[in-house]
Amino acid sequence: MERQEIMRRFAEAAGNPLSYARAWKERTGRKVIGSFPMNFPGELAHAAGALPMILQETDDPITAGHGVLFPFYCGFTRSMVDQAMRGEFDVLDAIMFGDHCVQLLGAADGIRMHLTKTRVIFFQLISSMCDPWTQGRSEESFAKLRAELEDFIGEAVADDAMHASIRLFNRNRALIRKLYDMRKKGTAPLGAIEMQHVVKSSMIMDKAEHTDLLQQLVAQFEGAKATPNRAVRLHLSGHFCQAPKPELLEMIEECGVVVVGDDLYHGFRYISTDVPEEGPPVSALARWYMDRNTGVPCPTRVQNNVDWDAYLLDAIRDERADGMIVLMAKFCEPHMYYYPEVKEAFEKAGVPHLLIETEHEGMALESLKTRVETFVEIVKRREAA
């Protein structure tokens, strides 16, 4: 299949996730399980024969959801509640909620009130990642999640099925990581929007179907020579739950930027860490949960020997990036609390960065473009000096 057709299918699933889920459900007759970001193991739902999909923010203005959540909740949570109240989540047979953000807990309560016929499964994960009991407590949480899922499905989820799903998901992540490495080296000239479509569609599509398309896409870039690019090399950081708006990514690149890496959730954060393929699958999922915070640290987790700011500086060096743009979703408390540490570390290291606060309701792209252009000019002058 040609690259253009593969990317079209990725973009279509990324742009219309619930439509994809409805078509998949009609085709297979199986259940669809939606989940909130960031730590639900899709392998578990996949092993149960369901389609796991991470619920996505839409571009639609908030209407019905205004009466449920405060306006100072982030755009992602307000969009979730709004979609639920407008009947958009009728395709979902169950929704999995995690606990990594207070605002997500509020959204879970709002959705639970209005989707009375949809099974709502809540699971809680320990947020302290370096205590002696963390692995054991994480195993307990995933074991309870497995039991709830089995109760919902009506049958046991076999270890063999879980191992098969783990191998498939690992293969999918490895292929996307290979694309990231190729882009960093210049042999896969994929723009920021294209990479977002690759990752976002992986959150939605049947994993076997997505992996097959990925294998074809990667094969088309293998053996290619690096494409020279004199644009400013930047790392994108932030956005833990929702995908940055495509028009924002397009505007950034139009300012003479090539994005060579990121730690966005709809990016490298999502595919950074594999699940161990040996041993009891529940223990493997718990290990994956703990390893993820070492792979790409998250400000919603606590780990004394891991710093997000140190990770970012290392990523900048590895990617040979000239600077970083931080995308902070408005009212994202975990990001707001941690950003001062990132700012201080980057200023101390002399690495330029720019903070952009994003909104669900829309952004003044022209004024943001002026800020990005100014930032790019500053980076160029630093490099020239």
C-alpha positions as CSV (number, residue, x, y, z in Angstrom):
1,M,0.0,0.0,0.0
2,E,1.3,3.5,-0.9
3,R,2.4,5.8,1.9
4,Q,-0.3,8.3,1.0
5,E,-3.1,5.7,1.5
6,I,-1.6,4.5,4.7
7,M,-1.4,8.0,6.1
8,R,-5.0,8.7,4.9
9,R,-6.3,5.7,6.9
10,F,-4.4,6.8,10.0
11,A,-5.7,10.3,9.7
12,E,-9.3,9.1,9.1
13,A,-9.2,7.0,12.3
14,A,-7.5,9.8,14.3
15,G,-10.1,12.4,13.1
16,N,-13.2,10.2,13.6
17,P,-12.4,7.8,16.4
18,L,-16.0,7.0,17.4
19,S,-17.0,6.4,13.7
20,Y,-14.1,3.9,13.4
21,A,-15.4,2.2,16.6
22,R,-18.9,2.0,15.3
23,A,-17.8,0.5,12.0
24,W,-15.5,-2.0,13.8
25,K,-18.3,-3.0,16.2
26,E,-20.8,-3.6,13.3
27,R,-18.1,-5.6,11.4
28,T,-17.1,-7.8,14.3
29,G,-20.0,-7.9,16.7
30,R,-17.6,-7.4,19.6
31,K,-17.5,-4.9,22.5
32,V,-15.8,-1.5,22.5
33,I,-14.1,-0.4,25.7
34,G,-13.2,3.3,26.0
35,S,-10.6,4.5,28.5
36,F,-9.2,7.7,29.8
37,P,-5.4,8.4,29.5
38,M,-2.8,7.6,30.6
39,N,-2.2,4.3,32.3
40,F,-4.9,1.9,31.2
41,P,-3.3,-1.2,29.6
42,G,-5.1,-1.8,26.3
43,E,-3.6,-5.3,26.2
44,L,-6.1,-6.4,28.9
45,A,-9.2,-5.4,27.0
46,H,-7.7,-6.7,23.7
47,A,-7.1,-10.1,25.3
48,A,-10.8,-10.1,26.3
49,G,-11.7,-9.8,22.6
50,A,-12.8,-6.1,22.9
51,L,-11.6,-3.1,21.0
52,P,-9.7,-0.8,23.5
53,M,-9.7,2.8,22.5
54,I,-8.5,5.9,24.3
55,L,-11.2,8.5,24.3
56,Q,-10.3,11.7,22.4
57,E,-11.1,15.3,22.8
58,T,-13.1,16.8,19.9
59,D,-13.0,20.2,18.3
60,D,-16.7,20.7,19.0
61,P,-17.6,23.6,21.3
62,I,-18.7,22.7,24.8
63,T,-22.5,22.9,25.0
64,A,-24.4,20.4,27.1
65,G,-21.4,19.8,29.3
66,H,-21.4,23.3,30.7
67,G,-23.9,22.4,33.4
68,V,-21.8,19.5,34.8
69,L,-18.2,20.7,35.1
70,F,-16.7,24.0,36.2
71,P,-15.3,26.2,33.3
72,F,-11.9,26.0,35.0
73,Y,-11.6,22.3,34.3
74,C,-9.3,21.4,31.4
75,G,-10.7,21.2,27.8
76,F,-10.2,17.4,27.7
77,T,-12.4,16.6,30.7
78,R,-15.1,19.1,29.6
79,S,-15.1,17.6,26.2
80,M,-15.4,14.1,27.6
81,V,-18.5,15.1,29.6
82,D,-20.0,17.0,26.7
83,Q,-19.6,14.1,24.4
84,A,-21.3,11.8,26.9
85,M,-24.2,14.1,27.4
86,R,-24.7,14.5,23.7
87,G,-24.9,10.7,23.2
88,E,-21.6,10.4,21.4
89,F,-20.4,7.6,23.6
90,D,-23.4,5.3,22.9
91,V,-21.0,3.0,21.0
92,L,-19.0,2.3,24.1
93,D,-19.9,-0.8,26.1
94,A,-17.7,0.2,29.0
95,I,-15.4,3.0,30.1
96,M,-12.3,2.6,32.1
97,F,-11.3,5.5,34.4
98,G,-8.0,6.1,36.1
99,D,-7.1,8.4,38.9
100,H,-4.0,10.4,37.8
101,C,-5.8,13.8,37.9
102,V,-8.5,15.4,40.2
103,Q,-10.2,16.8,37.1
104,L,-10.5,13.3,35.5
105,L,-12.2,12.1,38.7
106,G,-14.8,14.9,38.3
107,A,-15.3,14.0,34.7
108,A,-15.8,10.3,35.7
109,D,-18.5,11.2,38.1
110,G,-20.3,13.4,35.5
111,I,-20.2,10.6,32.9
112,R,-21.3,8.0,35.4
113,M,-24.4,10.1,36.2
114,H,-25.4,10.4,32.5
115,L,-24.4,7.0,31.0
116,T,-26.4,4.8,33.3
117,K,-26.4,1.9,30.8
118,T,-22.7,2.0,30.2
119,R,-20.5,-0.1,32.5
120,V,-18.0,2.3,34.3
121,I,-15.0,0.6,35.7
122,F,-12.7,2.7,38.0
123,F,-9.2,1.6,38.9
124,Q,-6.7,3.2,41.2
125,L,-2.9,3.0,40.8
126,I,-0.4,3.9,43.4
127,S,1.3,7.2,42.5
128,S,4.5,6.8,44.6
129,M,6.7,4.9,42.2
130,C,9.8,4.1,44.4
131,D,8.5,2.6,47.6
132,P,9.2,-1.1,48.4
133,W,5.5,-1.9,48.1
134,T,4.9,-0.2,44.7
135,Q,5.2,-3.3,42.6
136,G,2.9,-5.3,44.8
137,R,0.3,-2.6,45.1
138,S,0.3,-2.1,41.3
139,E,-0.2,-5.9,40.8
140,E,-3.1,-5.8,43.1
141,S,-4.7,-2.9,41.1
142,F,-4.2,-4.7,37.8
143,A,-5.5,-8.0,39.2
144,K,-8.7,-6.2,40.4
145,L,-9.0,-4.5,37.0
146,R,-8.7,-7.9,35.3
147,A,-11.4,-9.3,37.6
148,E,-13.8,-6.5,36.9
149,L,-13.2,-6.8,33.2
150,E,-13.9,-10.6,33.4
151,D,-17.1,-9.9,35.2
152,F,-18.1,-7.4,32.5
153,I,-17.2,-9.7,29.6
154,G,-18.7,-12.8,31.3
155,E,-15.7,-15.1,31.0
156,A,-12.1,-15.4,32.1
157,V,-9.3,-13.7,30.3
158,A,-6.7,-16.4,29.7
159,D,-3.0,-15.8,30.4
160,D,-2.2,-17.0,26.9
161,A,-4.5,-14.4,25.4
162,M,-2.9,-11.7,27.5
163,H,0.6,-12.8,26.4
164,A,-0.4,-12.7,22.8
165,S,-1.9,-9.2,23.2
166,I,1.3,-8.0,25.0
167,R,3.4,-9.3,22.1
168,L,1.2,-7.5,19.5
169,F,1.1,-4.2,21.4
170,N,4.9,-4.4,21.9
171,R,5.4,-4.9,18.2
172,N,3.2,-1.9,17.5
173,R,5.1,0.3,19.9
174,A,8.5,-0.8,18.5
175,L,7.5,0.1,15.0
176,I,6.4,3.6,16.0
177,R,9.6,4.0,17.9
178,K,11.5,3.1,14.8
179,L,9.6,5.8,12.9
180,Y,10.7,8.3,15.6
181,D,14.3,7.2,15.2
182,M,14.1,7.5,11.5
183,R,12.5,11.0,11.7
184,K,15.3,12.1,14.1
185,K,17.9,10.9,11.6
186,G,16.1,12.5,8.7
187,T,15.3,9.3,6.8
188,A,11.6,9.5,7.5
189,P,10.5,13.0,6.7
190,L,7.2,12.9,8.6
191,G,5.8,16.2,9.9
192,A,4.4,16.7,13.4
193,I,0.8,16.2,12.2
194,E,1.7,13.0,10.4
195,M,3.4,11.6,13.5
196,Q,0.4,12.6,15.6
197,H,-1.9,10.7,13.2
198,V,0.3,7.6,13.5
199,V,0.2,7.6,17.3
200,K,-3.4,8.8,17.7
201,S,-4.7,6.1,15.3
202,S,-2.8,3.5,17.3
203,M,-4.9,4.5,20.3
204,I,-8.1,3.8,18.4
205,M,-7.6,1.2,15.6
206,D,-7.7,-2.6,15.9
207,K,-4.1,-3.2,16.9
208,A,-3.4,-6.0,14.3
209,E,-4.8,-3.8,11.5
210,H,-2.7,-0.8,12.7
211,T,0.4,-2.9,13.1
212,D,0.1,-4.3,9.5
213,L,-0.1,-0.8,8.1
214,L,2.8,0.4,10.3
215,Q,5.0,-2.4,8.9
216,Q,4.3,-1.3,5.4
217,L,5.0,2.3,6.2
218,V,8.3,1.6,8.0
219,A,9.4,-0.6,5.1
220,Q,9.0,2.3,2.7
221,F,11.6,4.4,4.7
222,E,14.1,1.7,5.3
223,G,17.4,2.2,3.4
224,A,16.5,5.8,2.6
225,K,19.1,8.5,2.8
226,A,18.8,11.4,5.2
227,T,17.0,14.5,3.8
228,P,19.0,17.7,4.5
229,N,16.9,20.2,6.4
230,R,18.2,23.5,7.6
231,A,15.1,24.3,9.7
232,V,15.5,24.9,13.5
233,R,15.3,21.5,15.3
234,L,12.8,21.6,18.2
235,H,11.4,19.2,20.8
236,L,7.7,19.5,21.7
237,S,6.8,18.8,25.3
238,G,3.6,18.6,27.4
239,H,-0.1,17.8,26.6
240,F,-0.6,14.7,28.8
241,C,-4.2,13.8,27.8
242,Q,-5.3,15.5,24.5
243,A,-3.7,15.8,21.1
244,P,-2.4,19.3,20.2
245,K,-4.6,20.9,17.5
246,P,-3.2,20.2,14.0
247,E,-3.4,23.9,13.1
248,L,-1.1,24.7,16.0
249,L,1.4,22.1,14.9
250,E,1.2,23.3,11.3
251,M,1.8,26.9,12.4
252,I,4.9,25.9,14.4
253,E,6.4,24.2,11.4
254,E,5.6,27.0,9.1
255,C,7.8,29.2,11.3
256,G,10.9,27.4,10.0
257,V,10.8,24.5,12.5
258,V,11.3,20.8,12.1
259,V,10.0,18.8,15.1
260,V,12.6,16.1,15.8
261,G,11.2,14.7,19.0
262,D,8.5,15.0,21.7
263,D,7.2,13.7,25.0
264,L,3.6,14.4,24.2
265,Y,1.0,11.8,25.2
266,H,-0.1,11.6,21.6
267,G,3.5,11.0,20.8
268,F,6.6,9.3,22.3
269,R,5.1,9.2,25.8
270,Y,2.5,6.7,24.7
271,I,4.8,4.3,23.0
272,S,7.9,4.7,25.1
273,T,7.7,1.5,27.2
274,D,7.0,-2.2,26.4
275,V,5.4,-4.8,28.6
276,P,7.7,-7.7,29.7
277,E,6.7,-10.7,27.6
278,E,7.8,-13.3,30.2
279,G,6.2,-14.2,33.6
280,P,2.7,-13.7,34.9
281,P,0.9,-11.1,32.7
282,V,-0.5,-9.1,35.6
283,S,3.0,-8.8,37.1
284,A,4.2,-7.7,33.6
285,L,1.6,-5.0,33.4
286,A,2.6,-3.7,36.8
287,R,6.2,-3.7,35.7
288,W,5.2,-1.7,32.6
289,Y,3.4,0.8,34.7
290,M,6.4,1.4,36.9
291,D,8.9,1.4,34.0
292,R,6.9,4.0,32.0
293,N,7.7,6.7,34.5
294,T,11.4,5.9,34.1
295,G,11.1,5.9,30.3
296,V,9.3,9.3,30.1
297,P,8.7,10.8,33.6
298,C,5.2,12.1,34.4
299,P,4.4,14.9,36.9
300,T,1.4,13.0,38.1
301,R,3.7,10.3,39.5
302,V,6.3,10.6,42.4
303,Q,9.7,9.1,42.0
304,N,12.8,10.4,43.9
305,N,15.3,9.2,41.4
306,V,13.6,10.5,38.3
307,D,13.2,14.1,37.1
308,W,11.2,15.2,34.1
309,D,13.4,18.2,33.6
310,A,16.6,16.0,33.5
311,Y,14.9,13.7,31.0
312,L,14.0,16.7,28.8
313,L,17.5,18.0,28.7
314,D,18.8,14.5,27.9
315,A,16.3,14.2,25.1
316,I,17.3,17.6,23.7
317,R,20.9,16.4,23.5
318,D,20.0,13.1,22.0
319,E,17.8,14.6,19.3
320,R,20.3,17.4,18.6
321,A,17.5,19.8,19.1
322,D,18.1,23.5,19.3
323,G,15.4,24.2,21.8
324,M,12.0,23.2,23.1
325,I,8.4,24.4,22.8
326,V,6.2,23.5,25.8
327,L,2.5,23.0,25.1
328,M,0.5,23.3,28.3
329,A,-3.2,22.7,28.2
330,K,-5.0,25.4,30.1
331,F,-6.0,24.5,33.6
332,C,-3.7,21.3,33.6
333,E,-2.8,21.3,37.2
334,P,0.0,18.6,37.1
335,H,1.7,20.5,34.3
336,M,1.3,23.9,36.0
337,Y,2.8,22.6,39.2
338,Y,5.8,21.1,37.6
339,Y,6.6,23.6,34.9
340,P,8.6,26.0,37.2
341,E,11.2,23.2,37.7
342,V,11.5,22.7,33.9
343,K,11.8,26.4,33.4
344,E,14.5,26.7,36.0
345,A,16.5,23.7,34.7
346,F,16.4,24.9,31.1
347,E,17.5,28.5,32.1
348,K,20.3,27.1,34.1
349,A,21.4,24.9,31.2
350,G,21.1,27.7,28.7
351,V,18.7,25.8,26.5
352,P,16.0,28.1,25.0
353,H,12.4,27.1,25.4
354,L,9.0,28.7,24.8
355,L,5.8,28.1,26.8
356,I,2.5,28.1,24.9
357,E,-0.8,27.7,26.8
358,T,-3.4,25.9,24.6
359,E,-7.2,26.0,24.9
360,H,-10.1,23.8,23.8
361,E,-12.2,26.8,22.7
362,G,-9.6,28.0,20.2
363,M,-6.4,30.0,20.2
364,A,-5.3,33.3,18.6
365,L,-2.9,31.6,16.1
366,E,-1.6,34.8,14.6
367,S,-0.4,36.2,17.9
368,L,1.1,32.8,18.8
369,K,2.8,32.7,15.4
370,T,4.5,36.0,16.2
371,R,5.8,34.5,19.5
372,V,7.0,31.4,17.8
373,E,8.7,33.4,15.0
374,T,10.5,35.5,17.6
375,F,11.6,32.4,19.5
376,V,12.9,30.8,16.3
377,E,14.9,34.0,15.6
378,I,16.4,33.9,19.1
379,V,17.4,30.3,18.6
380,K,19.0,31.1,15.3
381,R,21.0,34.0,16.7
382,R,22.2,31.8,19.7
383,E,23.4,29.2,17.2
384,A,25.1,31.8,15.1
385,A,26.9,33.3,18.1
